Structure formats: structure tokens, C-alpha cells
Amino acid sequence: MVFNIKDSGRRRIKTDFPREVKKIEHVWIPMSDGAKLSACIWLPVDAEENPVPAILEYLPYRKNDFTAIRDSVRHPYFAGHGYAGIRVDIRGAGDSDGILLDEYLKQEQDDALDVLSWLAEQPWCTGAIGMIGKSWGGFNGLQVAARNHPALKTIITLCSTDDRYADDVHYRGGNILASDMVWWASTMFAYNARPQDPAVVGERWKENWLDRLENTPPFVEEWVRHQRRDDYWKHGSICENYDDIQIPVFAVSGWQDGYTDSVFRLLEHLPKESKGLIGPWAHEYPEVATPEPAIGFLQEALRWYDQWLKGIDTGIMDEPKLISYIQNSEKPAVSYDERPGKWVGDPSWPSPYVKSQNWWLQDGQLQTDPPETGEEVLIPSVQEHGFYSGVFCPFGQPGDLPADQRLENGKAVVFTSKPLKEKIELLGHPVFHAELSANQEDALIAVRLMDKAPTGESTLISWGMLNLTHRNSHEHPEKLVPGKKYQIQVKLDSLGQEIPEGHRLEVALSPTYWPAAWPSPKSVDLTISMGEHTFMELPVRTPQAEDEKCGKFEIPETAQVMEREIIRKEERTREVIHNPITGVWTLADFSDEGERRLPSNGIQYGSKNKNTWTIKENDPLSARTKSEWELTLAREDWSVRLETDSEMWSDETKFYLVNTLTAYEGEKKVFHKTWKADIDRDHV
């Protein structure tokens, strides 16, 4: 994960604002229990004479160093247009007091309510507040909105979810998301071990640091203890009661992001004033995101906040409820600089412009007519299926995206349509329906949907998976009866995609998808019954004349990015390694996220991350994932270094977790600890 701003000839730097801006580097915000949170505030210089609304971003990612660069292009921009930009480090992060014990705890929400109350009482604030945030900050924006603080009038949530169990980095379709479960936990394991800044908190930094090192748990242990949708995951999932949110929400994502699906659910269930925007982007703010076209998102954010925090009619409510980007067909590539396509608008979601079109599976083909007679097709386990699937949630780094799916299709059973006679446009969720049986009581199914070019290249456009013991409920899983037929549905990831005339559709099925899905405890054979119950349901959108009016965005515009010195450049490698002698397959992903120095405060920081996923052919119990981090933080003669190692593996009945943390002050080792846990498998 790299929080950086890349200069672009398509981005305009704004230095002349309607309001002159001042920055307050360090502000302590008191909590009701006596703790203090650390904040940075950007204000118009005359805000006490002419108060302004506030825009809060509330994160665990350290305002003084790790997000300082990205904060510098956004919050001064808001302040220059008559807002207070507020960046608060949550409890246990950065210079704030305390320890961060897990994601999205009630304490985090309670603290946010205290922050909102404090902001509303400041002489420079009108009392009207909005929130903005990407990823963690998008999650907690939704969660805090559900708490109904009177000062919070609206939020902008980017790359976030309303469902912490079914639509996040831990579980997907009831399966452990092996590509991300340990990686993300290891990321927070390392991040949480960073100390407060001695220049801000003084000598007490060391005592707090040692407390954080000793008492911050590896989050992964708790995540793996909750393998079904229980109260642990219901907390913080606003889908449990959408009616809790009574304010307008602007939900934003991109087709490469891991959290696109939530935009559709939010628009369906939240107040009618809510809006959605989906571009071609990865997990990033749209004014700096890849692939192009990036847009003038900060201008759109200002229109939204002017509407709801200043009462100015900006015309935004006259625009479609959902504006999304239909991508042109492209041959597969693991990175794209640009995705050609078009913007379209839908007045509601579900949209009256989108209708289902069914494609039945029969004799290795996809066809639009249901088959008269059915056959049974065996889908065997190939444990190394899935290595070319790309990362679950791309951040825009080189190599993030799926490779040509011809590399995968020999390890699955594939059904292919005839060349399309006319172009179709897809918007929404494909849904795979099937009648099937399994030879084991625990099993999963992975489904891939591809756009196959006339020249043979196969581009992954959507995928989904289902733990078949969760076929009726994520909360109450049920073992399969081997050989018994079940009717199931697998909702694939949402998409906005053109399929041109002459191209073919492909559907690939498998009971394995490593490293996306943790393998079933035993090798599985699925039997799919062809017939009226086995088909792919596609969301086909009819183009509208009004689409021409959509997407008239300004070019990206930001404040001037802060000065920074590059000590070490970023580097990323991602390799699939196959040892034909041992039959072991390995995905090795290394990201040197570089090292930078910020002249404004003298802080120098850097990180390196190595992740490996291995599996042996024909052996589901050989699956193993390992994540390693090195983080450095320094200023002049003060420096710290953190090294972490996190591993997970399993047998037929248990998961095993080992997390090790070593901390150095200068070159002196000051802390070393290993956490171990073994946890029963629960229908996974």
C-alpha cells in the first residue's frame, strides 16, 4: 500500500484560492474518557470572523508522515474554498493516545462522536460537518453516520463497504480470502507498532511505544475465530439496518477497486438524496487514481458539500443517481494506464435500463436458449487454479490485475458462447445459478466470467465464489450431503463492461481458487447438472440518449503537493513460480514502497513488504501464506525499525497462526514477541 501522489500532466495544481489558508500542525482533541486524539487542521485565515463548515477525515494511518503527502493535496484545497479540513488519527494511531485493539470498534465510533462535538463547538466552525474517507475512512464514515450525530450533515465514502463479513478483506462468499486475510492483518500488525513522535509528545513516546508493542494484538487471530456471520461482523456493518443512516451519502468506487459492490447496495437502501459514482479506477481517490480517466473529483466533492453543508443549490441533485463508466473491451494486461469507455447515468438502482439476460451452460457452450435435456459435468479440483487472478483490491501498482485467463482455463471447466452478433453492455452483478452436488461435506465453487477476443485472448471481467456450506446463510452454515443435488446462486463482482460484436463470453468453474479462497479440507469433485437451473444471469443495460450528458467532469485539480525528498524509489515484483519436480506453486509478491523525507517536519519513513502464497499440486492441506514487513521511521539522531513475520496454514480440523514482531531503537533490539494460535475450522 503506497500513499503517494504521482505528478501528471492531466492534473492542475491550484495555488490561488478564494480563501487564504493556514495550517495548524498539532491540535489535541479531548475525549470524554480523558484521552486525547491528535489532529491537523487547515482553515481559512479569517475563519473565526467568518466561520466555515468542517470536513473530517478520521484514520489510523498517521497524519505526520504516512498520509501527510496525500493530505497535502486535499485538505488545503477544501480550506481554500471555505471549509475547515480536519485530519484526526484514531485512538492508538500516530500521536493519539491509547492502543488500537481491532478494526472499527465501538470505541472508534464513540471517539468520532466526541470529535464531531468538539468541532461543532469551535468558533471557526458553523456547526455543520461532513466526513470524507477512503477505505478505512470510508468504512467509519458510514458507521459514524449511523450514529446520527446532529452536527454530521453528510458524508462522502470512497472504496468502502456496508458489510464487514461478506464484502471485505476477510471473507468472500463465506470463504477465507486467503489472498488478503493474513496480508492485511500483517499490515496493521506492523502499522500499529509504530511509535508516537517524540517531537510532539515528548519523552512519554517510549513508554507508550512499548505499551503498543506488548499489548496490540495480531488482528488476524480474532478474524479467524469468527468464520461465520456472527455479532462480531454485524457490528459496524450498516447493512444490518440501513435506516440508521438518515443523511445523504455520496458513495464512490472504481471497477478495479475491491469495494465496488457496496455502491449499488447503498444506492438501493440509503436516503433518496444519496448518489453514486463508479469510474475505471483502483483503490484511490479519483483525482489521482489510475487508470485514466481521472476526474476533477475535488470539484465534485465541493459541489456535494456546498449542497449539504452550505445550502447552495449546485445542481447535483438534478443529475442521475448513479453515474458509472462502461469500459470498452481490452485485451488482458496486468496494468493499464488508461481504460477507454463512456460515462452513463441511471436514475435509480436497481435501474430501469438494466434487464437480466440468461446464458445456459450446455455441451461446453453458453447459449441463450435453455437446453431441452441435461447432462452432468464433473468439475475436479486443481489446487493451483487461481494464481493469475490478480490482487483482490488493486491500489494501482504495476502487476495488480489478472493476466490472460488462458493461463487459468486449463485448470477449470470452461463454457464458451458463439461470437456475439451484436455488442452488449453490462452494468451490475452477474449471477451464476447452478444445480450441483459435491463428493465432500465441505466444498466451494469459484466462477469466472471472461471476455474472449476473436484472436483468443481471455480477459477476466468478473468473478465470484461461494462456500457451499453457506448456500443458505452465512450465519448458519450447513454441511453438504455428498452426492445430494443443491440449487445455488453465486453473485459475481459488479462490472460496467462492453462486450463487442464478434467476441465470445466464457464462464469457468472450479472447486478451487488459490490464493483467493482457502482450500477445502479435502480435495473436492463437483458435479454440475446442466439444464434449466444452470445458467449465467447477465445484467444487460440499454444505452440511453441522456448518457451523452453524463461525465462532463472537470480535469483533476488539487492543492500543491507538499515538498518531499525521495531517499529510495518504489519497486514492485510479482512472480508465479512452479517447481515441476516437487509440484509446488508459489506466488511471490514484493513491494518496496520506498523511503521519503518530509522537510516540513524532518521525518523520514519507509517500508518493504514481501508476501508468499504456496500450494502443492493435489494437496489442499499444503496451502500456506506468509507476510513480512519492515518499517522505518527516523528524524536526525532518532530512529526506529520494525520487522514482522505473519504465517497461516491448516490441517483438516484447524487453522494455525504465528505472528512475530521485533522492534529496534537505533540498532538496539528493544522488543521481540511471538503470538501463536490454533483455531478450529468452522465449515470453512
C-alpha positions in Angstrom: 0.0 0.0 0.0 1.6 3.2 -1.2 0.2 6.6 -0.1 1.8 8.8 -2.7 0.8 11.5 -5.2 2.1 11.0 -8.7 2.5 14.1 -10.8 0.5 14.1 -14.0 0.2 16.4 -17.0 -3.5 15.9 -16.7 -3.7 17.3 -13.2 -4.0 21.0 -12.5 -2.3 22.4 -9.4 -4.2 25.2 -7.7 -2.4 27.7 -5.6 -4.7 30.7 -5.8 -7.8 30.0 -3.6 -10.9 32.2 -2.7 -9.8 32.0 1.0 -6.3 32.2 2.3 -5.3 29.1 4.2 -3.4 28.4 7.4 -2.3 25.0 8.8 -2.3 24.1 12.4 0.1 21.2 12.6 -0.8 19.7 16.0 -4.1 20.0 17.9 -5.3 17.8 20.8 -8.9 16.9 20.8 -10.2 15.7 24.2 -12.3 12.6 24.5 -15.0 12.1 27.1 -12.9 9.5 29.0 -9.9 11.8 29.3 -7.8 10.5 26.3 -6.6 12.9 23.6 -6.6 12.4 19.8 -4.1 14.1 17.6 -5.4 16.3 14.7 -4.1 18.5 12.0 -6.3 21.4 10.8 -6.4 23.5 7.7 -8.5 26.7 8.0 -9.3 29.9 6.1 -7.2 32.5 8.0 -10.4 34.5 8.6 -12.5 31.5 9.8 -13.0 32.9 13.3 -14.6 36.1 11.8 -16.3 34.1 9.1 -17.0 30.6 10.3 -17.0 27.6 7.9 -18.3 24.1 7.8 -15.8 21.3 8.7 -14.8 18.2 6.7 -13.4 15.4 8.8 -11.1 12.6 7.7 -10.6 10.0 10.5 -7.9 7.4 10.0 -5.3 5.1 11.7 -2.6 5.9 9.2 -0.5 8.7 10.8 -1.1 12.3 9.7 2.5 13.4 10.5 4.2 11.0 8.0 2.3 8.2 6.2 -0.6 10.2 4.9 1.0 13.6 5.0 1.6 13.7 1.3 -1.9 12.8 0.3 -3.4 15.0 2.9 -1.5 18.0 1.5 -3.3 17.9 -1.9 -6.8 17.6 -0.4 -7.4 19.3 2.9 -5.8 22.7 1.9 -8.0 22.6 -1.2 -11.1 22.3 0.9 -9.9 25.1 3.3 -9.2 27.4 0.3 -12.8 27.0 -0.7 -14.3 27.9 2.6 -14.1 24.8 4.7 -12.1 23.5 7.7 -10.1 20.4 6.7 -9.6 18.1 9.7 -7.3 15.0 9.8 -7.6 13.1 13.0 -5.5 10.0 13.9 -7.8 7.5 15.7 -7.1 6.2 19.1 -3.9 4.1 19.2 -2.6 5.5 15.9 0.0 8.2 15.3 0.3 10.6 18.2 -3.1 9.9 19.6 -3.3 8.2 23.0 -4.0 4.6 23.5 -3.9 1.3 21.7 -5.7 0.2 18.5 -7.2 -3.2 19.5 -9.1 -4.0 16.3 -10.9 -2.6 13.3 -14.0 -0.4 13.7 -14.6 -0.9 17.4 -17.4 0.9 19.1 -14.7 3.0 20.9 -13.6 4.3 17.5 -17.2 5.4 16.8 -17.6 6.9 20.2 -14.4 8.9 19.8 -15.7 10.2 16.5 -18.8 11.5 18.1 -16.6 13.4 20.6 -14.6 14.8 17.7 -17.8 15.9 16.0 -19.0 17.6 19.2 -15.6 19.3 19.6 -15.6 20.6 16.0 -19.1 21.9 16.2 -18.2 24.0 19.3 -15.2 25.7 17.7 -15.5 29.4 17.0 -14.3 28.9 13.4 -17.0 26.3 12.7 -20.6 26.9 11.6 -21.6 23.7 13.3 -22.2 21.9 10.0 -19.9 18.9 9.5 -19.2 16.4 6.7 -16.9 13.4 6.7 -14.8 12.1 3.9 -12.7 8.9 3.7 -11.3 6.2 1.5 -11.2 2.6 2.7 -10.9 2.7 6.5 -12.1 6.3 6.5 -15.0 5.3 4.2 -16.0 2.5 6.4 -16.0 4.5 9.6 -17.8 7.4 7.8 -20.7 5.1 7.2 -20.5 3.7 10.7 -20.4 7.2 12.3 -23.3 8.4 10.1 -25.4 5.5 11.5 -24.8 7.0 15.0 -26.8 10.2 14.0 -24.7 13.0 15.5 -26.8 16.2 14.9 -23.8 18.1 13.5 -23.0 15.5 10.8 -25.0 16.5 7.8 -23.4 14.3 5.0 -20.6 12.0 4.2 -18.5 11.1 1.1 -17.5 7.4 1.4 -14.9 6.0 -1.1 -13.8 2.4 -1.6 -15.7 1.2 1.4 -18.3 -1.4 2.4 -21.6 -1.7 4.3 -21.0 -5.4 5.0 -17.9 -6.3 7.0 -18.3 -10.1 6.7 -19.4 -10.6 3.1 -17.6 -7.7 1.4 -14.2 -7.0 2.9 -10.7 -8.5 3.1 -11.5 -11.3 5.5 -14.2 -13.5 3.9 -15.8 -13.6 0.4 -18.7 -15.9 -0.3 -18.2 -17.5 3.1 -14.6 -18.4 2.2 -11.5 -17.2 3.9 -10.0 -14.6 1.5 -6.5 -16.1 1.7 -5.0 -13.5 -0.6 -5.8 -10.8 1.9 -6.7 -12.1 5.3 -3.1 -12.5 6.6 -1.7 -9.8 4.4 -4.0 -7.1 5.7 -3.7 -8.3 9.3 0.1 -8.3 8.9 -0.1 -4.7 7.6 -2.0 -3.5 10.6 0.2 -5.6 12.9 3.2 -3.6 11.6 1.5 -0.2 11.3 0.1 -0.4 14.9 3.7 -1.0 16.2 4.9 2.5 15.1 5.5 4.9 18.0 4.3 8.4 18.7 6.5 11.3 17.5 8.9 12.4 20.3 8.8 15.9 18.8 5.1 16.1 19.5 4.5 14.1 22.7 7.9 14.4 24.4 9.7 11.7 26.4 6.5 9.7 27.1 6.7 8.4 23.5 8.9 5.5 24.6 6.5 4.3 27.4 3.6 4.4 25.0 5.5 2.7 22.3 6.5 -0.3 24.5 2.8 -0.5 25.6 1.7 -0.6 22.0 4.3 -3.3 21.1 3.3 -5.5 24.0 -0.5 -5.1 24.0 -1.6 -4.6 20.5 -2.9 -8.0 19.3 -2.5 -9.5 15.8 -6.0 -8.8 14.5 -5.9 -12.0 12.4 -6.5 -14.2 15.4 -9.9 -12.7 16.1 -10.8 -12.6 12.5 -10.2 -16.3 12.0 -12.1 -17.1 15.2 -15.2 -15.7 13.6 -15.6 -17.8 10.4 -19.4 -17.2 10.0 -21.5 -14.0 10.0 -21.9 -13.5 13.8 -22.3 -10.5 16.0 -18.6 -9.7 15.6 -19.1 -8.9 11.9 -22.6 -7.5 12.3 -21.1 -4.7 14.4 -20.0 -1.9 12.0 -22.0 -3.4 9.1 -24.5 -0.8 8.3 -26.4 -3.2 6.1 -27.8 -4.6 9.3 -30.1 -1.6 9.4 -29.8 0.9 6.5 -32.5 3.0 8.2 -29.9 4.1 10.8 -28.5 6.4 8.2 -30.7 9.5 7.7 -28.3 11.8 5.9 -27.2 12.0 2.2 -24.3 9.8 1.2 -22.1 10.2 -1.8 -20.6 6.7 -2.5 -17.6 6.4 -4.8 -15.5 3.5 -6.2 -13.9 2.1 -9.3 -14.1 -1.1 -11.3 -10.6 -2.2 -10.2 -11.3 -1.5 -6.5 -12.2 -4.3 -4.2 -15.3 -2.5 -2.8 -17.3 -1.5 -5.9 -20.3 -3.7 -5.0 -21.3 -1.6 -2.0 -22.1 1.4 -4.1 -25.1 -0.5 -5.6 -26.4 -1.6 -2.3 -26.0 1.8 -0.7 -27.9 3.5 -3.5 -30.7 0.9 -3.2 -31.2 1.3 0.5 -30.0 4.8 1.7 -31.9 8.1 1.7 -33.1 9.1 -1.7 -30.7 12.1 -1.8 -27.7 9.7 -1.9 -25.6 9.4 -5.1 -23.1 7.1 -6.5 -20.1 7.4 -8.8 -18.1 4.5 -10.3 -15.1 5.0 -12.6 -12.4 2.7 -14.0 -10.2 3.3 -11.0 -8.2 1.2 -8.5 -8.5 1.8 -4.7 -7.7 5.5 -4.7 -9.2 9.0 -4.8 -10.5 9.7 -8.4 -8.5 12.9 -8.8 -5.2 10.9 -8.6 -6.3 7.4 -9.4 -5.3 5.1 -12.2 -6.2 4.1 -14.8 -7.3 7.2 -16.6 -9.6 8.9 -17.0 -9.0 10.5 -13.6 -11.6 13.3 -13.0 -11.9 16.6 -11.1 -13.2 14.8 -8.0 -12.3 17.5 -5.6 -14.5 19.9 -7.6 -17.3 17.3 -7.4 -16.8 16.9 -3.6 -17.1 20.7 -3.2 -20.4 20.6 -5.1 -21.6 17.9 -2.8 -20.5 19.7 0.4 -21.8 23.1 -0.9 -25.2 21.5 -1.4 -25.4 19.9 2.0 -23.2 22.0 4.3 -23.8 25.5 2.9 -27.2 25.1 1.4 -26.2 26.1 -2.1 -28.1 24.6 -5.0 -25.2 23.2 -7.0 -27.4 21.3 -9.5 -26.0 18.0 -8.2 -29.5 16.8 -7.3 -30.7 17.2 -10.9 -28.1 14.6 -12.1 -28.5 10.8 -12.3 -28.5 8.9 -9.0 -25.7 6.7 -10.4 -23.0 7.8 -12.8 -20.8 5.0 -13.9 -18.2 4.2 -16.6 -18.8 1.5 -19.1 -15.4 0.2 -20.1 -14.5 -0.7 -23.7 -13.3 -4.2 -24.3 -9.5 -4.5 -23.8 -7.1 -7.4 -24.2 -5.8 -8.6 -20.9 -2.9 -6.8 -19.1 -1.7 -6.8 -15.6 -1.6 -3.0 -15.6 -3.5 -0.3 -17.6 -2.6 3.3 -17.9 -5.9 4.1 -19.4 -9.3 2.4 -20.0 -11.3 3.8 -22.9 -15.0 3.8 -22.4 -18.0 6.1 -21.7 -19.9 7.6 -18.8 -23.6 6.7 -18.4 -26.3 7.7 -16.0 -29.1 5.7 -14.2 -31.9 7.4 -12.4 -32.1 4.8 -9.6 -30.7 1.4 -8.6 -32.0 -1.0 -9.5 -32.1 0.7 -12.8 -35.0 0.6 -15.3 -32.3 0.5 -18.0 -30.9 -2.9 -16.9 -32.5 -6.2 -17.6 -31.4 -9.7 -17.0 -30.3 -11.9 -19.9 -29.7 -15.6 -19.2 -27.0 -17.8 -20.8 -27.4 -21.5 -20.2 -24.5 -23.9 -19.9 -24.6 -27.0 -22.2 -22.1 -29.1 -24.0 -19.2 -26.8 -23.2 -21.1 -23.9 -24.6 -23.1 -20.8 -23.4 -26.4 -20.4 -25.2 -29.4 -18.1 -24.8 -32.0 -20.9 -25.1 -32.5 -23.3 -22.2 -31.4 -26.9 -23.1 -34.0 -29.5 -23.7 -32.1 -32.2 -21.9 -29.4 -32.1 -19.3 -26.1 -33.7 -18.8 -23.8 -33.9 -15.8 -20.3 -32.4 -16.0 -17.5 -33.3 -13.5 -15.6 -30.3 -12.1 -12.4 -31.7 -10.5 -10.0 -29.9 -8.0 -6.9 -28.4 -9.4 -5.2 -26.8 -6.4 -3.0 -24.4 -8.4 -6.0 -22.8 -10.1 -6.1 -19.1 -9.4 -2.5 -17.9 -9.5 -3.2 -15.5 -12.3 -6.3 -13.8 -10.8 -4.6 -10.6 -9.8 -4.9 -8.9 -6.4 -8.3 -8.6 -4.7 -8.1 -4.9 -4.2 -5.6 -3.1 -6.5 -4.0 0.1 -5.4 -2.8 0.9 -8.9 0.6 -0.7 -8.6 2.2 -2.4 -11.6 1.1 -6.1 -11.9 -2.1 -5.8 -9.8 -4.5 -7.1 -12.4 -5.4 -10.5 -13.8 -3.3 -11.9 -16.6 -4.6 -13.6 -19.7 -7.1 -16.2 -18.4 -5.8 -18.8 -20.9 -3.2 -19.4 -18.2 -6.1 -20.5 -15.9 -8.6 -22.0 -18.2 -6.8 -25.4 -18.5 -7.3 -25.8 -14.7 -11.0 -25.3 -14.7 -14.0 -26.4 -16.8 -14.9 -23.6 -19.3 -18.1 -22.9 -21.2 -17.9 -20.6 -24.2 -20.5 -18.8 -26.3 -20.6 -18.4 -30.0 -19.3 -15.0 -31.3 -21.8 -12.3 -30.3 -23.9 -11.0 -33.3 -24.1 -7.5 -31.7 -22.5 -5.6 -28.9 -23.9 -5.7 -25.4 -23.2 -3.5 -22.4 -23.2 -4.9 -18.9 -23.8 -2.9 -15.7 -24.4 -4.5 -12.3 -23.9 -8.0 -10.9 -23.7 -11.2 -13.0 -25.3 -14.1 -11.0 -24.4 -17.7 -11.6 -27.2 -20.2 -11.0 -26.5 -24.0 -10.8 -27.8 -27.3 -9.8 -24.8 -29.3 -8.4 -23.5 -31.9 -6.0 -20.2 -32.5 -4.3 -18.4 -35.6 -3.1 -17.4 -33.9 0.2 -19.3 -32.3 3.0 -17.2 -29.1 2.8 -16.7 -27.6 -0.7 -16.7 -24.3 -2.6 -17.3 -23.2 -6.1 -15.4 -20.4 -7.9 -16.9 -18.8 -11.0 -15.0 -16.6 -13.5 -16.6 -14.6 -16.4 -14.4 -13.6 -19.3 -14.4 -11.6 -22.5 -12.8 -13.7 -25.2 -11.3 -11.8 -28.1 -11.5 -13.1 -31.7 -7.8 -13.6 -31.5 -8.1 -15.8 -28.5 -7.1 -13.6 -25.5 -9.3 -14.0 -22.5 -9.9 -11.0 -20.2 -11.3 -11.6 -16.7 -14.3 -9.2 -16.3 -15.9 -10.5 -13.1 -15.6 -13.4 -10.6 -17.3 -14.7 -7.5 -17.1 -17.7 -5.2 -19.3 -19.4 -2.6 -18.6 -21.7 0.3 -21.3 -24.2 -0.4 -21.9 -24.8 3.3 -23.1 -21.2 3.2 -25.5 -21.8 0.4 -28.5 -20.7 2.5 -26.9 -18.5 5.1 -23.5 -17.0 6.1 -24.7 -17.0 9.7 -25.9 -20.6 9.9 -23.8 -22.8 7.6 -24.8 -26.4 6.9 -22.7 -29.3 5.8 -23.3 -30.8 2.4 -24.6 -34.3 2.0 -22.2 -35.9 -0.5 -23.9 -36.7 -3.8 -27.1 -34.7 -2.9 -28.1 -32.1 -5.5 -28.5 -28.5 -4.4 -29.6 -25.4 -6.3 -27.2 -22.5 -5.6 -26.5 -18.9 -6.6 -23.2 -17.1 -6.8 -23.3 -13.4 -7.1 -20.2 -12.2 -9.0 -18.5 -8.8 -8.6 -20.3 -5.9 -10.3 -19.0 -4.7 -13.6 -19.5 -2.0 -16.2 -18.3 -3.6 -19.4 -18.9 -3.6 -23.2 -18.7 -6.9 -25.0 -18.2 -6.2 -28.7 -19.7 -7.9 -31.7 -17.6 -10.9 -32.6 -16.3 -11.5 -29.1 -17.3 -14.5 -27.0 -18.3 -14.9 -23.4 -16.6 -17.5 -21.2 -17.6 -19.0 -17.9 -15.1 -21.0 -15.9 -16.0 -23.2 -12.9 -13.8 -24.8 -10.3 -13.9 -26.0 -6.7 -10.6 -24.2 -6.0 -9.3 -20.7 -6.4 -5.9 -20.3 -4.6 -4.9 -17.9 -3.2 -8.3 -16.1 -3.3 -10.0 -18.9 -1.4 -8.6 -21.0 1.4 -8.9 -24.6 0.0 -11.5 -27.0 1.3 -10.0 -29.5 3.8 -10.3 -32.4 1.3 -9.9 -32.4 -2.5 -13.4 -31.9 -4.0 -15.1 -33.0 -7.1 -18.2 -31.1 -8.1 -20.9 -32.4 -10.5 -22.9 -29.7 -12.3 -26.2 -30.7 -13.7 -26.9 -29.0 -17.0 -30.5 -27.9 -17.6 -32.9 -25.2 -16.8 -31.3 -24.5 -13.3 -27.7 -23.9 -14.5 -27.1 -20.6 -16.2 -25.3 -17.3 -16.0 -27.6 -14.3 -15.5 -26.1 -11.1 -17.0 -27.2 -7.5 -16.3 -27.6 -6.0 -19.8 -28.0 -2.3 -20.0 -29.8 -0.5 -22.8 -27.9 2.7 -23.8 -29.8 5.9 -23.4 -29.7 9.2 -25.3 -29.2 11.0 -22.0 -25.9 9.2 -21.4 -24.3 11.8 -23.6 -24.8 14.4 -20.9 -23.0 12.3 -18.3 -19.4 12.5 -17.3 -18.8 16.2 -18.1 -16.2 16.3 -15.3 -13.5 19.0 -15.0 -9.9 17.9 -15.2 -8.3 16.8 -11.9 -7.4 19.7 -9.7 -5.6 19.6 -6.3 -3.6 21.8 -4.0 0.2 21.8 -4.3 1.6 18.5 -3.1 4.0 19.1 -0.2 7.7 19.0 -0.6 9.3 15.6 -0.2 12.7 14.1 -0.8 12.9 10.6 -2.3 15.5 8.6 -0.4 14.6 5.2 -2.1 12.4 4.7 -5.0 9.4 2.3 -5.1 9.8 -1.1 -6.6 7.3 -3.9 -7.2 7.8 -7.5 -8.4 5.2 -10.3 -8.6 6.1 -13.8 -9.8 4.4 -17.1 -10.2 7.0 -19.9 -9.6 6.3 -23.5 -10.4 8.7 -26.3 -9.3 7.7 -29.3 -11.6 9.8 -31.7 -9.5 8.1 -31.0 -6.2 4.8 -29.9 -7.7 4.9 -26.8 -5.5 3.5 -23.5 -6.9 4.4 -20.1 -5.3 3.1 -16.6 -5.8 5.8 -14.2 -4.6 4.8 -10.5 -4.3 7.4 -8.0 -3.2 6.6 -4.3 -2.7 9.4 -1.9 -1.7 7.2 1.1 -1.0 10.2 3.4 -1.0 11.6 5.8 1.6 10.9 9.5 1.8 11.8 12.5 3.9 9.5 15.4 4.7 11.4 18.6 5.0 8.4 20.2 6.8 8.9 18.1 9.9 12.2 16.2 9.2 10.5 12.8 9.4 12.0 10.0 7.2 9.9 6.9 6.7 9.9 3.8 4.5 8.5 0.3 4.2 9.1 -3.0 2.5 6.6 -5.9 2.2 7.0 -9.4 1.0 4.1 -11.9 0.6 4.2 -15.5 -0.5 1.4 -18.0 -1.1 2.3 -21.6 -1.7 0.4 -24.8 -2.5 1.4 -28.3 -3.7 -0.5 -30.0 -6.5 -3.2 -32.4 -5.3 -2.7 -31.4 -1.7 -5.2 -28.8 -0.3 -3.6 -29.0 3.2 -0.3 -27.7 1.8 -1.7 -24.2 1.4 0.4 -21.6 3.3 0.7 -17.9 3.3 3.4 -15.7 4.8 3.7 -11.9 5.0 6.8 -10.0 6.1 7.1 -6.2 6.8 10.0 -3.8 7.5 9.0 -0.3 8.6 11.5 2.5 9.4 10.9 5.9 11.0 13.5 8.5 11.8 14.4 12.1 12.4 18.0 13.2 12.8 19.6 11.0 15.5 16.3 9.3 16.5 15.2 6.2 14.6 13.1 3.0 15.0 12.8 -0.1 12.9 10.0 -2.7 13.0 10.2 -6.2 11.5 7.2 -8.5 11.4 6.5 -12.0 10.2 3.0 -13.5 9.9 2.1 -17.0 8.8 -1.0 -19.1 8.4 -1.6 -22.8 7.4 -4.1 -25.5 8.2 -4.8 -29.2 8.6 -8.2 -30.9 8.2 -9.6 -29.5 11.5 -7.6 -26.4 12.5 -6.0 -23.2 11.3 -2.6 -22.2 12.6 -1.4 -18.7 13.0 2.1 -17.4 14.0 2.9 -13.7 14.3 6.3 -12.3 15.3 7.2 -8.7 16.0 10.7 -7.3 16.6 11.4 -3.6 17.3 14.7 -1.7 17.2 15.6 1.8 18.6 18.5 2.7 16.5 20.4 -0.6 16.2 19.3 -1.8 19.6 16.7 -4.5 19.8 14.1 -3.3 22.4 11.3 -5.8 21.8 10.6 -9.3 20.5 7.5 -11.3 20.8 5.7 -14.2 19.1 2.0 -14.8 19.2 0.7 -18.3 18.4 -2.9 -19.5 17.9 -4.6 -22.7 16.7 -8.3 -22.3 15.8 -10.9 -24.9 14.8 -12.2 -24.8 11.3 -15.9 -23.9 11.2 -17.5 -25.1 7.9 -14.5 -23.5 6.0 
